[in-house]
Amino acid sequence: MTSNAQVFVSYSRKNIDFAKRLVESLSKNDRDVWVDWEDIPRASDWMDEIYSGIDNADTFLFVVSEHSLVSEICNQELSHALKSNKRVIPLVVQKVEDDVYDQVEAQWKNSTWEDDARRNWRAVKHLNWLIFDNPDNYDTELDALVETLDQDSFHIKTHTRLLVRAREWMQKSQNKSSLLAGDDVIAAEQWLQNYANVLPQPSPLHRSYILKSREVENEKMSHDALLQARARQRLQIMC
């Protein structure tokens, strides 16, 4: 049995019917889905919860339509996922081309976040898309999505786990107690070396976190070695 994939679904409210069908389908396929109509506690900081949901998810699903591309919130979510080098899978429910693209671009020009939107669109265009704009092909595309979610499971889950730990380290003002230690440092270094060029690539935060963990681990090992040497010297004097 394959392990569950934690999935974050980013969508425009105007595409909520598709989003609900998608979440139901993924849940029936034993996927743990994070979606904002279910997972944000009351009285919590909304965007902080959104970003935490993205960080803790193995895969970021972006429902592509005219509405999501002109949504500031959707673009903020996508920007966060891309900056964290998350695995992003675009699900196209409306093809954005010709007149539709012109309408999107016109709305970008009237926004304060036009640069982010254009940067997001350039990044998304280079990814592998799944096309859900034809209801007759829904089941076929869903099967392809589920298969994709199970690919590179070890790499994806390690990417997520280390990103979450690195974020906690940053939130705790880079406290040494939040760093990796012992065999965990070695395992993280091996992952970084083996998957440096595998998508999604380790982010700069991954690299900084692992590098700092190695630095502190080496300091600890040197300190322990010094203490052991002093203990041996004392023992020789006593003998």
N, C-alpha and C positions, 0 to 999 in steps of 0.2 A: 504493500500500500504506500503510495506517495504521501509525503508530508504536506500539510496544508500550506498554502501560500497566502500570506497576509497582503491584502489588496486595498489600496486607497482609491476611491472613485471621485474624480473631479468632474463636475457637470454644471451646466446652467439650469436654473429653475425652470426655464422654458423647455428643457429636455427631460423633465422629471419622470415622465411616463417611461421613456427608454431606460433611465437610470434605475427605476424601480424594477423593471423587468430584468435588467442586467444583474442587479444585486440578488434578486430571487434565484436566477439561474446559477450564479456563482455559489450561492449558499447551498443549493441542491447538489452542487459538485464538491461539497465539503471544503469550500474556501472561506476563510475568515475575512470578511469584508468590513472595511472602515468607511462609513459614509456619514455625512454631517447631520442627517436627520435622526440618527440613532445614537451617535457616540459623543456628543458634546454635553457635558453635565451643565445643569442650570447654575447660573451665577459664576461660571468660569470665564476666563478671558478667551474670547472666541477665537481669535487668530492664533494665540498660543496653542490652543487645543488642536487647531487645524494643522499647524506646523509639526506638533508632536505626533499627530496621526500620520503625517507624511513620513517623518523620520522613522517611525516604528513599522511602517509598511515595507514589504519586500518589493512591491511593484506599484507604480503610480499609473492608473488608467485615466487618460484624458479624453473625455467625450467631445469630439470635434464637431462644431457647428458654428454658424454665424453668431449665435447667441453666446457661446462660451468664449469665442475669440474677442468679443467686445465687452466681456464681463471683467471688471477690474479684479474682483475676487478670484475668479478662475485664473487670471493671469498671475496674480500673486501666488496662488498655489503652485502653478506650473513653474514659475521662477524659482520657488524654493526647492522644488524637486530637481530641477536642472542644476542648480548651484550645488546641491548635495550629491550630484551624479547618481541619482536614483535610476532604476530601470523604468523608463517611461514608454508606455504603449498607447499610441493614439487610436481611438475607436471612432471612425467617421460615421456620423449619423446624417450629415449633410455635406456634400462636396462643396468646398470653398474655392470657387473659380468663377471667372468671367464677372457677371453682374454682382454675384454674391460677394466676391472678393472686393470689388469696387465699393460696395456698401460697408464692408468691414473696414477697409482702409480709410474711408471717409470718417467713420466714427473714431478710429484711432487718432486721426489728425485733430479731433476736437477734445482729446483727453490729455491729462497731465502725465500719463504713463505710456505714451506712444512708443518710446524707445524700448521699454520692457516688452511691450506687445510684439513689436517687430522682431526683437531678439528671440523671443519665445517661438514665433512662427518660423523663423529661419532654422531653429534647432529641431522643431517638430517635423518640418518638411523632410529632414534627412533620415528620419526613423522609419521602421517598418510599420505600415498602417494595416489595421483590420477594417474592412468596409462593411458597415452595418446599415447603409442607407436603403437597402432593399429588404423588406421584411421576409421575403421568401428565402433569403440566404442567411437568416439569423442563426439557425441551428448549426450550419456549416462554419460560420465565422466564430460562433461560441466554442465549438470543438477546437478550432485552431487557437483560440485564446487560452483555453484550459491547457492545451499542450504546451504553449509558450510559457505559461506560468510555472510549469514543472521543469523547464530547462535550466541548467546550471544552478541547481538548488543550493549546493554547498556554497558556491561563490556568492550568490545573491543573499543568502541568509547571513553569511559572515560579513558581507558589506553592510547589511542593516544593523547587525549586532554591534559591530565596531563603531559605526556612525553614532548610534545611540549612546554608547559609552563615551565617545569623544565629545558629544554635545554636553553630557553631564559634567565632564571634566571642565569644559569651558564655562558652564553655568556656575561651577564651584570655584571660579577664579583660578583654574588650572592647579587645583590642589593635588599634591602628589598622591594622596590616598585614592584618587580616582583613576590612577594610571594602571596599566597592565603590569603584571609581575610574573617572574618565574617562567614556567612553560607557556603561559599565555602570551608572553612577549615573543618567544620563539615561534609559536604558531602564527601570530599576527604577521611577523616578518616574512615567514614562508608564504603566507597568503598574498602579501603585498608583492613579493617577488614573482610568484607564479601567475598572478592575475593582473599584473600592472597594465597590460595592454588588452585585457578582456573587458568588453562592455557589460555592465556599466563600470567604468574605470574607478579605482579608488580616488577619492576626492583629496584636495590639499589638506583638509582637516584630518582625514584618515592618516595621511603621511605624517603630519605634525604630531599627532597623538602617538603613533607607533614609534616615531623617532625619539620623542621625549620619554616614552616608557623605557626604551632601550638605554637612553642616557642615565636615567635615574636607577635603572636596574644595574648598570655597570658601576655606578657610584656605590650602591649597596653592596655589590659583590666585592669591590675593592675595600670597603670599610670592614666587611666581615673577614676578609683575608688578613687585613691588618690586625684585627682583634685576635685572630687565631695565631698569628705569628708572635704577638706579644704574650699570649698565653703559653706558647711553647717556650719562649725565652724565660718566663717566670718559673716554669716547671724545671728547666735545665738548671737554673740557679739554685732552686730548692734541693735538687739532687746532688 
